[in-house]
């Protein structure tokens, strides 16, 4: 059965009982966020650090104490700092106020063949049934929309990679204090397109002709935010990914030389990288990897996207707080 033939599940989502709005949380009890980390290897620790940092930056000043508990979907998931990570099965008993689900490098063409797909979709169903707000990052958004609505992602001819600009589309509580154009890092080979999403009832919050859809929501999923980009990225993240992709080409693990992330490196660094690319394509020498700039060379020390990224997570945490109060009020 093709992806788009799957029966839609969106009708099972509980409509919002009240609009999401920013709330003052002074004196409130700790807000519990579950971080479902699907990354592997060094990427696992990177994601752990990046998401915790942006959450705590977003919660500073106006939020109550923030507790971030990590979870892994598979039994063989890596362990970070002992008790900081638990099996995702524990979520049913611990009932966090909100969930963040990270992306991962896909290992199969069909998302339903990924090892974590059954457990992750059960988790999504569990959270929706209990009206727990979720933030889906990149591939996690693709999994969620495929599972819930039968909307399949589309393979891109070229990797969408770099710091892209997107137009904010209309007003929404998750766009509070956001207007005009925003800069967001993206790094993906697949895309969810606006047409199929809107036909299934999703609302696109930011998009552009070059980058496609950046983020979207559904009115029947209060507090849920679907991202195709990576606002949590640090200044060196895209450089590290580019170095990884070049290494794969030089060692024969990838057939083509990777495209350079757009809108990221400064002009002198881009010129040097293009020169190195020409040389390495003429002679595929793995030792040429050592000539690549170090991760912090040619990229801004403070990411241009950071302020907006923190604002986006603050708006989502506001939605999580509204969801918690709603569940307490109706429970």
C-alpha positions in Angstrom: 0.0 0.0 0.0 1.4 3.4 -0.9 1.9 6.1 1.7 -1.0 8.3 0.5 -3.4 5.4 0.6 -3.2 5.0 4.4 -6.4 5.8 6.2 -6.3 9.2 7.8 -6.2 9.4 11.6 -6.6 13.2 11.9 -10.3 12.9 12.9 -9.2 11.2 16.1 -7.5 14.3 17.3 -9.2 16.3 20.1 -10.2 19.8 19.1 -8.8 22.6 21.3 -11.0 23.7 24.2 -9.4 27.1 24.3 -7.0 29.2 22.2 -3.3 28.9 23.0 -2.0 32.1 24.5 1.1 33.3 26.4 0.7 32.9 30.1 2.7 34.2 33.0 4.0 31.2 35.0 5.6 32.9 37.9 5.3 30.7 40.9 4.0 27.7 39.0 5.1 24.1 39.5 7.9 22.7 37.3 7.1 22.2 33.7 8.0 18.6 32.6 9.2 18.2 29.0 10.0 14.8 27.5 12.8 14.7 24.9 12.5 11.7 22.7 16.0 11.5 21.1 16.1 9.4 17.9 19.6 10.3 16.9 22.6 7.9 17.0 26.3 8.2 17.6 27.7 11.6 18.1 24.4 13.1 16.9 22.7 11.7 20.0 24.8 13.9 22.3 24.6 16.8 20.0 20.8 16.7 19.9 20.7 16.3 23.7 22.8 19.4 24.2 21.1 21.5 21.6 17.5 20.8 22.6 18.2 21.2 26.3 20.0 24.5 25.7 17.2 26.0 23.6 14.5 24.8 26.0 16.3 26.4 29.0 16.9 29.6 27.0 13.2 29.8 26.1 12.1 29.1 29.7 14.4 31.7 31.3 12.7 34.6 33.1 9.0 33.9 32.5 8.6 30.2 33.0 8.5 28.0 36.1 11.3 25.5 36.8 11.9 23.3 33.7 12.6 19.6 33.9 13.8 17.9 30.7 13.7 14.1 30.8 15.2 12.2 27.9 13.7 9.1 26.4 14.9 6.6 23.7 12.6 4.6 21.4 14.6 1.4 21.1 16.1 -0.9 23.7 19.6 -0.5 22.2 19.5 3.3 22.3 22.6 5.0 23.6 22.7 6.2 27.2 23.7 9.7 28.2 24.5 10.6 31.8 22.7 7.6 33.2 19.3 8.6 34.5 18.9 11.4 32.0 17.5 8.9 29.5 14.8 6.2 30.0 12.9 3.9 27.7 10.1 5.6 25.9 7.7 3.1 27.4 8.0 5.0 30.7 6.2 8.0 29.2 2.8 6.4 29.8 3.4 6.4 33.5 5.4 9.6 33.9 3.0 11.8 31.8 5.2 14.7 30.8 3.5 18.1 30.1 4.9 18.2 26.6 7.0 16.1 24.2 9.8 16.9 21.7 10.5 14.2 19.2 13.9 14.7 17.4 14.6 13.7 13.8 17.1 11.1 12.7 19.1 10.1 9.6 16.8 7.8 7.7 18.1 4.3 7.0 15.3 3.2 4.7 13.4 4.7 1.8 10.0 3.9 3.4 9.7 5.4 6.9 7.4 2.5 7.9 10.5 0.3 7.6 12.5 2.2 10.2 13.1 0.2 13.4 11.6 2.9 15.6 8.5 3.5 13.5 6.1 1.1 15.4 7.1 2.4 18.8 7.1 6.0 17.7 3.7 5.9 16.2 2.3 4.3 19.3 3.8 7.1 21.3 2.2 9.7 19.0 -1.2 8.0 19.4 -0.7 7.9 23.2 0.1 11.6 23.4 -2.7 12.7 21.1 -5.3 10.7 23.2 -4.1 12.5 26.3 -3.8 15.9 24.6 -0.1 16.2 25.3 1.4 19.0 23.1 4.2 17.8 20.9 7.0 19.4 18.9 8.2 17.3 15.9 11.6 18.0 14.5 12.3 17.3 10.8 12.0 13.5 10.1 9.8 13.2 13.1 7.3 15.5 11.4 7.4 13.3 8.3 6.7 10.2 10.4 3.8 11.9 12.3 2.1 13.3 9.2 2.4 10.0 7.4 1.0 8.1 10.4 -1.8 10.5 11.2 -2.9 11.7 7.8 -1.4 9.6 5.1 0.6 12.5 3.7 3.8 11.2 2.1 7.0 13.2 2.0 8.7 13.8 -1.4 12.3 13.1 -2.2 14.2 16.2 -3.4 16.5 16.3 -6.4 19.0 18.2 -4.2 19.5 18.4 -0.5 17.8 21.3 1.2 20.7 22.5 3.2 21.6 25.9 4.7 20.2 28.9 6.5 17.0 29.7 4.5 14.6 32.6 4.7 10.9 32.0 5.1 7.8 34.2 5.0 5.6 34.2 8.1 2.0 33.4 6.9 -0.7 35.2 8.9 -1.1 35.2 12.7 -1.0 32.3 15.2 -0.2 32.0 18.9 2.8 29.9 18.0 4.0 32.8 15.9 3.6 35.4 18.7 6.1 38.3 18.4 7.1 36.9 14.9 6.6 38.8 11.7 8.0 39.3 8.2 10.8 36.8 7.3 12.6 34.4 9.5 15.9 32.6 9.1 16.0 28.9 9.9 18.6 26.1 9.3 17.4 23.2 7.2 19.2 20.0 6.4 17.0 17.4 4.6 16.7 15.3 1.5 12.9 15.0 1.7 10.0 17.5 1.9 6.3 17.7 2.9 4.7 20.0 0.4 2.1 22.7 1.1 -0.6 21.4 -1.2 -1.0 17.9 0.3 -0.7 19.3 3.8 -3.5 21.9 3.4 -5.8 19.4 1.7 -5.5 17.3 5.0 -6.4 20.3 7.2 -2.9 21.4 8.1 -2.1 25.1 8.3 1.3 26.3 7.1 2.8 29.0 9.3 6.0 29.8 7.4 7.2 28.9 3.9 9.2 30.1 0.9 9.6 29.3 -2.8 13.2 28.1 -2.2 12.8 26.2 1.1 9.2 25.0 0.8 7.3 24.6 4.1 9.2 25.4 7.3 6.5 24.8 9.9 2.9 23.9 10.2 0.1 23.1 12.6 -3.4 21.5 12.7 -6.4 23.0 14.4 -7.3 19.6 15.9 -3.9 19.2 17.5 -3.6 22.0 20.1 -0.1 22.8 21.0 1.5 20.6 18.4 4.1 22.1 16.1 5.6 20.4 13.1 9.0 21.6 11.9 11.0 20.7 8.8 14.0 22.8 9.9 16.3 22.8 12.8 16.0 26.0 14.8 17.9 24.3 17.7 21.1 24.1 15.7 24.3 25.7 17.0 26.5 27.9 14.9 28.8 25.0 13.8 26.1 22.4 13.2 25.8 22.9 9.4 29.6 23.0 9.0 29.9 19.7 10.8 27.2 18.1 8.6 29.0 19.4 5.5 32.3 18.0 6.6 30.6 14.6 7.4 29.0 14.6 3.9 32.4 15.5 2.2 34.1 12.7 4.2 31.4 10.2 2.9 32.1 11.3 -0.7 35.9 11.0 -0.3 35.7 7.5 1.3 33.2 6.3 -1.4 30.2 6.0 1.0 28.4 8.7 -1.1 28.4 8.8 -5.0 28.3 12.6 -5.4 30.1 15.6 -3.9 27.7 17.3 -1.4 26.2 20.7 -2.1 27.4 23.5 0.1 24.9 24.9 2.7 23.4 28.1 1.3 23.3 31.3 3.3 25.8 30.0 5.9 29.5 30.4 5.1 31.0 33.9 4.5 32.3 34.8 1.0 36.0 34.0 1.5 35.1 30.6 3.0 32.7 29.8 0.1 35.4 30.6 -2.4 38.0 28.4 -0.7 35.5 25.6 -0.4 34.6 25.8 -4.1 38.3 25.6 -5.0 38.8 22.6 -2.7 35.7 21.0 -4.2 37.1 21.3 -7.8 40.4 19.7 -6.6 38.8 16.9 -4.7 36.5 16.0 -7.6 39.5 15.7 -9.9 41.3 13.5 -7.4 39.1 11.7 -4.9 41.7 11.7 -2.1 40.4 11.0 1.4 43.3 13.0 2.9 41.8 16.1 1.3 39.3 16.1 4.1 42.0 17.7 6.3 41.9 20.8 4.1 38.3 21.6 5.0 37.8 24.6 7.3 37.2 23.8 10.9 33.6 23.9 12.0 33.7 27.5 13.5 35.5 29.0 10.5 33.5 31.1 8.1 30.2 30.9 10.2 28.8 33.5 12.5 29.7 33.0 16.2 26.1 33.8 17.2 23.7 32.2 14.8 21.4 34.7 13.0 18.5 32.4 13.7 19.0 32.1 17.5 16.7 34.9 18.7 13.8 33.6 16.6 14.5 30.0 17.6 14.3 30.9 21.3 11.1 32.8 20.7 9.6 29.8 18.8 10.3 27.5 21.7 9.0 30.0 24.2 5.7 30.2 22.3 5.5 26.4 22.2 6.2 26.2 26.0 3.3 28.6 26.5 1.1 26.2 24.5 2.3 23.4 26.7 1.3 25.3 29.8 -2.1 26.0 28.4 -2.5 22.3 27.6 -1.5 21.3 31.2 -4.0 23.7 32.7 -6.7 22.4 30.3 -6.0 18.8 31.3 -6.1 19.6 35.0 -9.3 21.5 34.5 -11.1 18.7 32.7 -9.5 15.8 34.5 
